[in-house]
């Protein structure tokens, strides 16, 4: 009875208000599991985090959210969906590698490709010979000259292989190229100067000074004037042959790997990078300079490579489909090699007639433009 008296009594309205306040004052309790969309996104973000760590990527939360937004529309990403997303790209990459592998093998068995390989051997041999001889003229010993010759011959091809992701590079896969360059470098260091000394002795045999009886040499009345600086014709010719050979080989490397024709033509230029490195090692004017008329290096190599690529594109167009469009049997690869090589040699021969260079320098162009503008005014 006493407890009943002490207990507070409320009217029904007050009791109802108290119940409302009690229920509204409690904060809502929600968990990620209560919302399926939030749970699915959290699982996808965790999946991306684990997958990225396996592949060596430490992805932040913001990066994972951006990837999830780009990869999916609903924010859900599972292992199955990820495999479906990646598999088309993996298949395309695998197909490209397979085609490249079989194309390279079929080319190796083809007569024309054996011609290309022999052309490559000729090119690296001549480049190694000229590189070693140039290093010898720069007072390098036989070891330094051989190293310079090998870099001259194999440097550009190595650069091309690295750019195209080819591993191992050509001379590692086929050591005969390294043997050829070492042998050619020794020839350029030992045999070339010996032959030059015999030739110079024969040429100067009639020009020896006569000695009078009292031991005093007769002084010629007219001293010869120094000729203008011109490139060594033997070296220039050998470099031209090597440049033509490697320009075609560089273009073919890009074609075999399915690169764009412009990129394949550019590979014919970068494969001659070893000649530029040689000039740097020997402290010579670069082969792209205007002092010796050798700036045709880049122009000639790109011209020969572009000619080879253009004829190859014409050959593919001609033989595309079941009917021949232009020439029956297509354009022989021997003719394509000859045209590319001839383009290089023609540009080099034309540049030899222009000691000042086939292009004007920047300052000379500015003066010519200024002269034209002032004359128009």
VOLUMTOR-44551 format. One record per atom (N, C-alpha, C): x, y, z; residue in one letter. Coordinates in steps of 0.1 Angstrom, whole numbers, plus 5000, padded with zeros to 4 digits. Example, Ala and Ser with C-alpha at 12.3 -4.5 7.8 and 13.67 -1.06 7.14 Angstrom:
2
513249435078A;512349555078A;513249675078A;512849785071S;513749895071S;512950005079S;
***
This chain:
377
500849885000X;500050005000X;500950125000X;502050125008X;502850245008X;503550264995X;504050164988X;504650174975X;503750234965X;502550194966X;501550244956X;501350394958X;501350434971X;501150574974X;502350664969X;503550604971X;504750684967X;504950694952X;504450594945X;504750594930X;503950704924X;504650784915X;503950894908X;502850844898X;501850924898X;500750884889X;500750994878X;500550944866X;500551044854X;499251014847X;498751124841X;497651114833X;497951044820X;497050994812X;497350924799X;498051014790X;497751144789X;498451234780X;499951254783X;500151264797X;501551284801X;502351154798X;501751044800X;502450914798X;502750904783X;501950944774X;502150934760X;503251024756X;503351144761X;504451234758X;505751184763X;505751124774X;507051064779X;507550954770X;506650864765X;506950764756X;507550814743X;506950924738X;507450984725X;508851044727X;509151114738X;510451164741X;511551054742X;511050954749X;512050844751X;512450774737X;511450754729X;511750694716X;512550784706X;512250914706X;512951004697X;514351044702X;514651034715X;515951064720X;516950964717X;516550834714X;517550734710X;518150754696X;519450754695X;520050774681X;519850654673X;519650664660X;519450554651X;520750474650X;520650344652X;521750254651X;521750184637X;522750214628X;522750154615X;524150094613X;524249984607X;525549914604X;525649904589X;526849894584X;527049874570X;526249754564X;526149654573X;525349534568X;523949564565X;523449664572X;521949694571X;521649764557X;522749824550X;522549884537X;523349794527X;522749724518X;523449634509X;524349714500X;524049834496X;524849914486X;526149954493X;526049994505X;527250034513X;528149914515X;527649804518X;528449684521X;529049634508X;528349644497X;528949604484X;530149694480X;529949824482X;531049924479X;532249894488X;532049874501X;533149844510X;533849724506X;533149624502X;533849494498X;534649524485X;534149604476X;534849634463X;536049714466X;536049804475X;537149884479X;538249794485X;537849704494X;538749614500X;539449524490X;538649474480X;539149394469X;540249464461X;539949594458X;540949674450X;542249694458X;542049714471X;543249724480X;544049604480X;543449484482X;544249364482X;544849334468X;544049354458X;544549324444X;545749414441X;545649544445X;546649644442X;547949604449X;547849554461X;549049524469X;549749404462X;548949304457X;549549194450X;550349234438X;549849344431X;550449384419X;551449494421X;551749534434X;552749634437X;552249774438X;550849794438X;550349924439X;549649944453X;550150054460X;549550084473X;548550204470X;547350164469X;546250254465X;545650324477X;545450454476X;544750524486X;543250504485X;542450544495X;541050534494X;540450614483X;540950734481X;540450814470X;540750754457X;541950694455X;542250634442X;541350514440X;541150434450X;540250314448X;538850354445X;538350464451X;537050514447X;536950554433X;538050624428X;538050674414X;538050554405X;538950454408X;538950334400X;537650264399X;537050254411X;535750184412X;534650264404X;534750394404X;533750474396X;533950464381X;535250454377X;535450434363X;535250294358X;535450194366X;535350054362X;533950004362X;533150054371X;531849994373X;530850114373X;529550084371X;528550184372X;527750174385X;527650054391X;526850034403X;527750034415X;529050044414X;529950044426X;530249914431X;529849804424X;530149674429X;531249604421X;532249544427X;533349484420X;533749364427X;533649244421X;534049124427X;535249064418X;535748954423X;536848884415X;536348844402X;535148794400X;534648744387X;534448864378X;533948974383X;533749094374X;535149154370X;536049144379X;537449194376X;538049114365X;537948984365X;538448894355X;537748924342X;536448944342X;535848984329X;536249114324X;536649204333X;537049334329X;538449334323X;539349244329X;540749244325X;540949144313X;540149044312X;540448934302X;540548984288X;539649074283X;539749124269X;541149194266X;541649274276X;542949334274X;544049234274X;543949134283X;544949034284X;544948954271X;543748924266X;543648844253X;544248924242X;544049054241X;544549134230X;546049134231X;546649154243X;548049154244X;548649024241X;548048914245X;548548784242X;548448754227X;547448794221X;547348774206X;548448854199X;548648974203X;549749054197X;551048984198X;551348934210X;552648874213X;552748744204X;551648674203X;551648544196X;551948574181X;551148674175X;551348714161X;552848754159X;553348834168X;554748884166X;555748764166X;555448674175X;556348554176X;556348474164X;555148444159X;555048364147X;555548434134X;555248574134X;555748654123X;557248654122X;557848664134X;559348664134X;559848534130X;559248424134X;559748294130X;559548264116X;558448304110X;558248294096X;559148374088X;559448494093X;560448584086X;561848524086X;562148454097X;563548394098X;563748284088X;562648214084X;562748104075X;562548154060X;562248284058X;561948334045X;563348374039X;563448364026X;564648404019X;564948554021X;563848634019X;564048774020X;564548814034X;564048754045X;564448784058X;565948744061X;566348634054X;567748604055X;568648714048X;568048774038X;568748884032X;568849004042X;567749024049X;567749134059X;568749104070X;568848984074X;569848944085X;571248964080X;571548924068X;572848954062X;573149104060X;572049174057X;572249324056X;572549384070X;571949334080X;572249374094X;573649344098X;574149234094X;575549194097X;576449284090X;576149314077X;577049414070X;577049544076X;575849594081X;575749724087X;576549734100X;576449634109X;577149644121X;578649634119X;579049554109X;580449534107X;581049664102X;580449734093X;580949864088X;580949974099X;579849974107X;579750074117X;580850044128X;581049924131X;582149894141X;583549924136X;583749904123X;585049934117X;585250084117X;584250164113X;584450314113X;584550364127X;583750304137X;583850354150X;585150334157X;585750214155X;587050184160X;588150274154X;588050294141X;589050374134X;588950524139X;587750574141X;587550704147X;588150714161X;587950614169X;588450614182X;589950604182X;590550534173X;592050524172X;592550664168X;591950734159X;592350874156X;592250964168X;591350934178X;591251014190X;592150964201X;593250884197X;594250844206X;593850744216X;592750664213X;592350554222X;593250434219X;593450354229X;594150224227X;593150124222X;593649994220X;592849894213X;591549864221X;591649864234X;590449824242X;589449934241X;589850064242X;588850174241X;588250174227X;589150154216X;588650154203X;587650044200X;587949924205X;586949814203X;585649844210X;585749894222X;584449924229X;583650034222X;584350134216X;583750234209X;583050174196X;583850084189X;583250024177X;582049944180X;582049864192X;580849784195X;579649874199X;579949984206X;578850074209X;578250144196X;579150184187X;578750244175X;577850144167X;578250014167X;577449924158X;576149874165X;576249854178X;575149784185X;574349874194X;574750004196X;574050094205X;572650124200X;572550164187X;571250194182X;570250084183X;570649964179X;569749844179X;569349814193X;570249824203X;569949804217X;568849904221X;569050024218X;568050134222X;566650094216X;566650054203X;565350024197X;564749904204X;565449804207X;564949684214X;564349724228X;565049814235X;564549854248X;563249934247X;563250024237X;562050104234X;560850014231X;561049914223X;559949824219X;559649714229X;560449714240X;560149614250X;560649474246X;561649464238X;562149334233X;563249284243X;563049174249X;564049114258X;564248964255X;565448914254X;566748994254X;566949064241X;567849164241X;568149244229X;568849154219X;568849214207X;569349134195X;570649064197X;571749144201X;573049084201X;573248994213X;572348994223X;572348904234X;571748774229X;570648784221X;569948664216X;570848594206X;571548674198X;572348614187X;573748674188X;574648604196X;576048654199X;576848674186X;576448614175X;577348634163X;577448784159X;576448864163X;576549004160X;577649074169X;577849024181X;578849074190X;580249034184X;580348904180X;581648854174X;582048934162X;581048964153X;581249044141X;581749184145X;581149244155X;581549384158X;582949384164X;583249284172X;584649284178X;585649264167X;585449174158X;586349144147X;586549264138X;585349334135X;585449444126X;586149564133X;585949574146X;586649684154X;588149664153X;588649544155X;590049514154X;590649544140X;589849514130X;590249544116X;590349694114X;589349764120X;589349914119X;590549974126X;590949914137X;592049964145X;593449934140X;593649804135X;594949764131X;595149764116X;594149704108X;594349694094X;594149824086X;593149904090X;592850024082X;593950124083X;594550154094X;595750254094X;596850194086X;597150064086X;598250004079X;598050024064X;596849994059X;596550014045X;596650164041X;596150254050X;596250394047X;597750444046X;598550384055X;599950424055X;600650384042X;600350264036X;600950224024X;600450314012X;599050344012X;598550424002X;599150564002X;599350624014X;599850754015X;601350754011X;602050654014X;603450644010X;603550643995X;602650563988X;602750563974X;602350693968X;601350763974X;600950893968X;601950993970X;602750993981X;603651093984X;605051063979X;605250953972X;606550913968X;607251013958X;606351073949X;606951163940X;607051303945X;606551323957X;606551463962X;607651483972X;608651383974X;609651403983X;610651513979X;611151583989X;611951693986X;613351643981X;613851713971X;615251683967X;616251743976X;617351673978X;618451723987X;619651753979X;620251863981X;621451903973X;622651843980X;623751863974X;624951793978X;625451843992X;625151973995X;625652024008X;624651984019X;623651904017X;622751854028X;621651944030X;621452054023X;620352144025X;619252114015X;618052094021X;616952064012X;616452174004X;616052143992X;615452253983X;614052293988X;613852413990X;612552463995X;611752493982X;610552443981X;609752473969X;609352613969X;609252673957X;608952813955X;607552843959X;606652743958X;605252763960X;604752663970X;604452703982X;604052613992X;602552573990X;602152443992X;600852403990X;599852464000X;598752493996X;597752554006X;596952434012X;596452454024X;595752344031X;594352334024X;593952214021X;592652194015X;591552224025X;590352254021X;589252274031X;588952144038X;588452144050X;588152024057X;587051944051X;587351824047X;586251734041X;586251604048X;585151534049X;585151404056X;585951304048X;586551204056X;587251094050X;586351024041X;586751014028X;585850954018X;585650804021X;586650734025X;586550594028X;585550574040X;585750644051X;584850634062X;583450674059X;583350784051X;582050834047X;581250724039X;581950664030X;581350554022X;580950434030X;581850394039X;581450284048X;580350314057X;580350434062X;579150474071X;577850484063X;577950524051X;576750534043X;576150394040X;577050294037X;576550154036X;575950104049X;576650124060X;576150084073X;574850154076X;574750284073X;573550354076X;572350304068X;572550274055X;571550224047X;571050084052X;571950004056X;571649874061X;570849874073X;571249954083X;570649954096X;569350034095X;569150134086X;567950204085X;566750104081X;567150014071X;566149914067X;565849824078X;566849774086X;566649684097X;565849744107X;566049874111X;565249944121X;563849954117X;563549984104X;562149994100X;561449854100X;562249754097X;561649614097X;561349574111X;562149614121X;561849574135X;560449634139X;560249764135X;558949814138X;557749754131X;558049714119X;556949644111X;556549514117X;557549434121X;557349304127X;556549304139X;556649414147X;555949434160X;554649514158X;554249534146X;552949594143X;552849744147X;553949814147X;553949954150X;553450034138X;553050154141X;552550244131X;553650274120X;553350294108X;554350314097X;555250434101X;554750544107X;555650654110X;556550614121X;556150534131X;556950494142X;558050394136X;557650304127X;558550214121X;559650294113X;559250394106X;560250484099X;561250544109X;560650594120X;561550654130X;562550564136X;562150434137X;563050334142X;564250324133X;564150354121X;565350354112X;566250464115X;565850574122X;566650684126X;567350654140X;566550604149X;567150574162X;568150464162X;568050374153X;568950264152X;570450314149X;570550434144X;571850494141X;572350574153X;571750554164X;572150634176X;573550604180X;574050484177X;575350454181X;576450544175X;576150594163X;577150684156X;577250814164X;576150864169X;576150984177X;576850964190X;576650854197X;577450814209X;578950814206X;579250754195X;580650744191X;581350884190X;580550984184X;581151114183X;581351184196X;580351154206X;580551204219X;581751144226X;581951014225X;583050954231X;584350994226X;584451024213X;585651064206X;585851214206X;584851294212X;584951444212X;585051504198X;584151444189X;584051494176X;582751574174X;582751654163X;581451714160X;580451604157X;579251624163X;578151524161X;577851504146X;577451384143X;577051354130X;575851424124X;575151494133X;574051584129X;574451724127X;575751754128X;576151894127X;576351934113X;576752064111X;576852114097X;578352134093X;579252094102X;580652134099X;581352034089X;580851914088X;581451824079X;580551774068X;579351824067X;578451784057X;577751654061X;577851614074X;577351484078X;575951494085X;575351614084X;574051624090X;573051544082X;573451484071X;572551394064X;572251264071X;572951244083X;572751124090X;571351094093X;570651184100X;569251164103X;568351174091X;568651264082X;567751274070X;567851154061X;569051104059X;569250984051X;568650854057X;568850844070X;568350714076X;566850724077X;566250834079X;564750844079X;564250824065X;564850884055X;564450864041X;564550724037X;565550654040X;565650514036X;564650424043X;564450454056X;563450374063X;562050404059X;561750524056X;560450564051X;560150504037X;561150504029X;561050434015X;560750284017X;561450224026X;561250084028X;559850054033X;559450134043X;558050114049X;556950144039X;557150244031X;556150284021X;555950164011X;557050114006X;556950003997X;556349874004X;556649854016X;556049744023X;554449764025X;554049894028X;552649924029X;551949904015X;552649944005X;552149923991X;552049773988X;553049693993X;552949553990X;551749483998X;551549524010X;550449474018X;549049514011X;548949634007X;547749684000X;547549603987X;548649573980X;548549503967X;548049363969X;548549293980X;548249153982X;547049133992X;546449243996X;545249234005X;544049173998X;543449074004X;542349013998X;542748893990X;541848853981X;542048733972X;542548773958X;542548903955X;542948943942X;544149033942X;544949033932X;546049123931X;545649253925X;545949373931X;545549503927X;546449573918X;547749543919X;548749623912X;549749533905X;550549463913X;551649383907X;551349243912X;551449143903X;551249003906X;552448963914X;552148903926X;553148853935X;553648963944X;553249083943X;553649193952X;555049243948X;555549333957X;556849393955X;557849303962X;558849253956X;559849163962X;560549233973X;560849163983X;561549223995X;562949263991X;563549193982X;564849243977X;564849383971X;563749403963X;563649543957X;563349643968X;562649603978X;562349703989X;563649733996X;564449633999X;565749664006X;566649753997X;566649723984X;567449793975X;567049943974X;565749963974X;565250103973X;565550183986X;565350113997X;565650184010X;567150214011X;567950114008X;569350134008X;569850243999X;569250243986X;569650333976X;569250483980X;568050493987X;567650623992X;568650684001X;569150604011X;570150644020X;571450684013X;571850604004X;573150633998X;573050753989X;571850773982X;571650883974X;571651013982X;571051023993X;571051144001X;572351174007X;573151064011X;574451084016X;575451144005X;575251083993X;576051133982X;575751283978X;574451313978X;574051453976X;574651543986X;574551503999X;575051584010X;576551604009X;577251514003X;578751524002X;579151643993X;578251673984X;578551793975X;578251923982X;577751923994X;577352044001X;578152044014X;579452094014X;580252094026X;579652174038X;578852274034X;578252364044X;577052304050X;576552194046X;575352134051X;574152144042X;573252054043X;572052054034X;570952144040X;571152184053X;570152274059X;570952404064X;570252514065X;570752634071X;570652624086X;571552704093X;571452704107X;570252804111X;569952804124X;568852884129X;569153034126X;570353084128X;570653224126X;570653254111X;571053164103X;571053194088X;569553194083X;568753114089X;567353114085X;566753244089X;567053294101X;566453414106X;566953534097X;568153534093X;568653644084X;567953644071X;567753524065X;567053514053X;565653554054X;564953514064X;563553564066X;563453714068X;564453764075X;564453914078X;564653984064X;565553934056X;565853994043X;564553984034X;563853874034X;562653864026X;561553964031X;561453974045X;560454064050X;560754214047X;562054244048X;562354384045X;562254424031X;562554324022X;562354354008X;560854364004X;559954294010X;558554314007X;558054444012X;558554494023X;558154634027X;558654744018X;
***
